[in-house]
Amino acid sequence: MSAPDPAVRTLLLVGIGAGDPELLTLQAVSAIAALDVVLVLDKPGGATDLTRMREALVRRFAGDPAPRVLLLPDPPRDRGELDRPGYSGAVRSWHHRRADLLEAALAEQLLPGETAGILVWGDPAFYDSTVRLAQELERRGTVPLDWRVIPGISSIQLLAARHRLVLHGIGEPLHITTGRRLADAGTLQHENTVVMLDAGVSAAVLLQSPEAADRDAWIAWGAALGTPSEVLVAGRLAEVIDEIGRTRDAVRAERGWMMDISYLRRGGPPGVAD
Ligand SMILES: C[S@@+](CC[C@H](N)C(=O)[O-])C[C@H]1O[C@@H](n2cnc3c(N)ncnc32)[C@H](O)[C@@H]1O
């Protein structure tokens, strides 16, 4: 085996679970304890609730000496730019600006041989761009980097656990999508669907669907899972949709942000024999 390159810096993408610090895996706890630098891609305008939650994790699990915490102001997204149809192109250009920021921070603030970490909400494997950022830095090759991913408990797992559900019948597939895509489709294209990144209650579109299985859909919904504001609602979509809308508004008013996730099943709730 060749000796490790002393110029290499290490970057750990650490999944921290979707809200509750107790959801960190032992690997995540060990990773945080080993960090020299924590990189926080912060929203413009100062510390958000979510940034403060990450900082609290660092205080709780960091080693001694404590890591340096670098707040990197997230480049603002141009909302006009993000309008369809050029949406994915606009997201790519925003990712590019974030990669520039991260590249500069790693080159200027992390010494060769040191380890930096990015604390990724939930699990980095979906609806999160941090892995793409690391891939882009590797492609550029300007900072010699060894990067690894520590998996975390995602909001999907947390939703299923809180509602005590298996998210599909025996052997059925599970479809994971966004609120935007569900609203565009206007129908559940699969037996079992998880909806994330929802700007409203996109499932409302199903109540207008010509398909009876859509109008009879069953929903298990959760917001702010793993936090003190956690709320859960489950039932026939048509019967609980107003309650979900009201609860959503109340959580947003209380916390200043809203993260919710839904599991939808065509035609009714999952049966015991499913
Ligand atoms: C940027 S994505 C991050 C998802 C993450 N990769 C994961 O593992 O869950 C944010 C979306 O995840 C869902 N989400 C994350 N944390 C949540 C939570 N604590 N409660 C409810 N939904 C959550 C919401 O759909 C939110 O719009």
The ligand as an SDF file (V2000), in Angstrom:
LIG
                    3D

 27 29  0  0  0  0  0  0  0  0999 V2000
  -33.5530   19.2250    1.4340 C   0  0  0  0  0  0  0  0  0  0  0  0
  -34.5720   17.8110    1.6310 S   0  0  0  0  0  0  0  0  0  0  0  0
  -33.5770   16.8610    2.6450 C   0  0  0  0  0  0  0  0  0  0  0  0
  -34.0330   15.4660    2.7330 C   0  0  0  0  0  0  0  0  0  0  0  0
  -33.0140   14.6120    3.3880 C   0  0  0  0  0  0  0  0  0  0  0  0
  -31.9520   14.2680    2.4780 N   0  0  0  0  0  0  0  0  0  0  0  0
  -33.5730   13.4000    4.0850 C   0  0  0  0  0  0  0  0  0  0  0  0
  -32.8250   12.4720    4.2470 O   0  0  0  0  0  0  0  0  0  0  0  0
  -34.7050   13.4060    4.5490 O   0  0  0  0  0  0  0  0  0  0  0  0
  -35.7490   18.4870    2.6590 C   0  0  0  0  0  0  0  0  0  0  0  0
  -37.0450   17.7640    2.5360 C   0  0  0  0  0  0  0  0  0  0  0  0
  -36.9750   16.5920    3.3380 O   0  0  0  0  0  0  0  0  0  0  0  0
  -38.1480   16.4300    4.0820 C   0  0  0  0  0  0  0  0  0  0  0  0
  -37.7890   16.5740    5.5090 N   0  0  0  0  0  0  0  0  0  0  0  0
  -36.5440   16.6840    5.9990 C   0  0  0  0  0  0  0  0  0  0  0  0
  -36.5530   16.7530    7.3360 N   0  0  0  0  0  0  0  0  0  0  0  0
  -37.8460   16.6870    7.7130 C   0  0  0  0  0  0  0  0  0  0  0  0
  -38.4860   16.7050    8.9740 C   0  0  0  0  0  0  0  0  0  0  0  0
  -37.7790   16.8100   10.1100 N   0  0  0  0  0  0  0  0  0  0  0  0
  -39.8280   16.6170    9.0050 N   0  0  0  0  0  0  0  0  0  0  0  0
  -40.5440   16.4900    7.8610 C   0  0  0  0  0  0  0  0  0  0  0  0
  -39.9770   16.4670    6.6410 N   0  0  0  0  0  0  0  0  0  0  0  0
  -38.6410   16.5580    6.5530 C   0  0  0  0  0  0  0  0  0  0  0  0
  -39.1030   17.4990    3.6000 C   0  0  0  0  0  0  0  0  0  0  0  0
  -39.8620   16.9680    2.5450 O   0  0  0  0  0  0  0  0  0  0  0  0
  -38.1800   18.5710    3.1060 C   0  0  0  0  0  0  0  0  0  0  0  0
  -38.7890   19.3770    2.1230 O   0  0  0  0  0  0  0  0  0  0  0  0
  1  2  1  0
  2  3  1  0
  2 10  1  0
  3  4  1  0
  4  5  1  0
  5  6  1  0
  5  7  1  0
  7  8  2  0
  7  9  1  0
 10 11  1  0
 11 12  1  0
 11 26  1  0
 12 13  1  0
 13 14  1  0
 13 24  1  0
 14 15  1  0
 14 23  1  0
 15 16  2  0
 16 17  1  0
 17 18  1  0
 17 23  2  0
 18 19  1  0
 18 20  2  0
 20 21  1  0
 21 22  2  0
 22 23  1  0
 24 25  1  0
 24 26  1  0
 26 27  1  0
M  CHG  2   2   1   9  -1
M  END
$$$$
